[in-house]
Amino acid sequence: MPDYSAIASALDSPEQMLALCDEPQVFGAKKQAQAAYALWNGADERYVGGYRAVRAPGGSGTGFVVRLFWNPATTSPDLDAIAGAVQFELPEAMIRADEKATYKGRDKKQGVFFTWQGMSTRPLSQWFFERFGVHACATQLFDASDLSQNVAVVAIKGGVDHLWTATAAE
């Protein structure tokens, strides 16, 4: 498990945000790091926590993935139980509806920071929170690396949660 508190402490400049991101070579990443740092610094609530992506039924092409995130200071989720619930209990219609909402609510640019927004109040996230104490959103699976990321950086501002996922050493 990554050292979430050390990662959170290290996010003290745009350069450190850029150092944690998985795609620092994306066009405009340096400028995006400044905006991400401003959001992180100005957040009403923020944490660096756990993240896991689980393939979900439905979708076409690369398929759907449910992105799970949680604050390790308050939650120790049973990830095997969650993976089973994604496959056998979670209504596929809820996955499809959340994927559409997630897509519409995302940052419209090719972003490397806080792409996903406003998840925790939606039905899918509430479904996971009530059962497992984690939040979630559904998206298309964009890249195989989505499945190996292990860190969620969450900034909540004005009641809206913003999610950025990354990979850190265990």
Solvent accessible surface area in square Angstrom, and as a share of the most:
residue,aa,sasa,rsa
1,M,164,0.73
2,P,7,0.04
3,D,88,0.46
4,Y,25,0.09
5,S,81,0.53
6,A,52,0.40
7,I,25,0.13
8,A,34,0.26
9,S,86,0.55
10,A,45,0.35
11,L,8,0.04
12,D,92,0.48
13,S,27,0.17
14,P,32,0.20
15,E,118,0.53
16,Q,75,0.33
17,M,0,0.00
18,L,29,0.14
19,A,79,0.61
20,L,26,0.13
21,C,8,0.05
22,D,61,0.31
23,E,89,0.40
24,P,54,0.34
25,Q,166,0.74
26,V,24,0.14
27,F,198,0.82
28,G,32,0.31
29,A,3,0.02
30,K,153,0.65
31,K,160,0.68
32,Q,42,0.19
33,A,2,0.01
34,Q,113,0.50
35,A,67,0.52
36,A,4,0.03
37,Y,49,0.19
38,A,64,0.50
39,L,35,0.17
40,W,4,0.02
41,N,84,0.43
42,G,36,0.34
43,A,19,0.15
44,D,108,0.56
45,E,96,0.43
46,R,110,0.40
47,Y,31,0.12
48,V,9,0.05
49,G,0,0.00
50,G,0,0.00
51,Y,6,0.02
52,R,101,0.37
53,A,7,0.06
54,V,18,0.10
55,R,126,0.46
56,A,12,0.09
57,P,41,0.26
58,G,28,0.27
59,G,27,0.26
60,S,87,0.56
61,G,86,0.82
62,T,78,0.45
63,G,13,0.13
64,F,8,0.03
65,V,0,0.00
66,V,0,0.00
67,R,5,0.02
68,L,0,0.00
69,F,2,0.01
70,W,23,0.08
71,N,41,0.21
72,P,45,0.28
73,A,92,0.71
74,T,112,0.65
75,T,25,0.14
76,S,109,0.70
77,P,26,0.17
78,D,85,0.44
79,L,40,0.20
80,D,123,0.63
81,A,44,0.34
82,I,0,0.00
83,A,35,0.28
84,G,27,0.26
85,A,2,0.01
86,V,0,0.00
87,Q,79,0.35
88,F,177,0.74
89,E,110,0.49
90,L,11,0.05
91,P,62,0.39
92,E,74,0.33
93,A,77,0.59
94,M,47,0.21
95,I,0,0.00
96,R,108,0.39
97,A,63,0.49
98,D,7,0.04
99,E,23,0.10
100,K,128,0.54
101,A,34,0.26
102,T,1,0.01
103,Y,114,0.43
104,K,146,0.62
105,G,32,0.31
106,R,52,0.19
107,D,51,0.26
108,K,132,0.56
109,K,156,0.66
110,Q,133,0.59
111,G,17,0.16
112,V,13,0.08
113,F,12,0.05
114,F,10,0.04
115,T,24,0.14
116,W,19,0.07
117,Q,48,0.21
118,G,22,0.21
119,M,0,0.00
120,S,25,0.16
121,T,109,0.63
122,R,35,0.13
123,P,95,0.60
124,L,1,0.00
125,S,0,0.00
126,Q,66,0.29
127,W,26,0.09
128,F,0,0.00
129,F,97,0.41
130,E,131,0.59
131,R,118,0.43
132,F,46,0.19
133,G,22,0.21
134,V,0,0.00
135,H,38,0.17
136,A,0,0.00
137,C,0,0.00
138,A,0,0.00
139,T,4,0.02
140,Q,50,0.22
141,L,9,0.05
142,F,118,0.49
143,D,78,0.40
144,A,78,0.61
145,S,54,0.35
146,D,13,0.07
147,L,57,0.29
148,S,75,0.48
149,Q,19,0.09
150,N,21,0.11
151,V,0,0.00
152,A,0,0.00
153,V,0,0.00
154,V,2,0.01
155,A,0,0.00
156,I,41,0.21
157,K,95,0.40
158,G,68,0.66
159,G,58,0.56
160,V,63,0.36
161,D,5,0.02
162,H,26,0.12
163,L,0,0.00
164,W,5,0.02
165,T,16,0.10
166,A,0,0.00
167,T,64,0.37
168,A,20,0.15
169,A,91,0.71
170,E,142,0.64
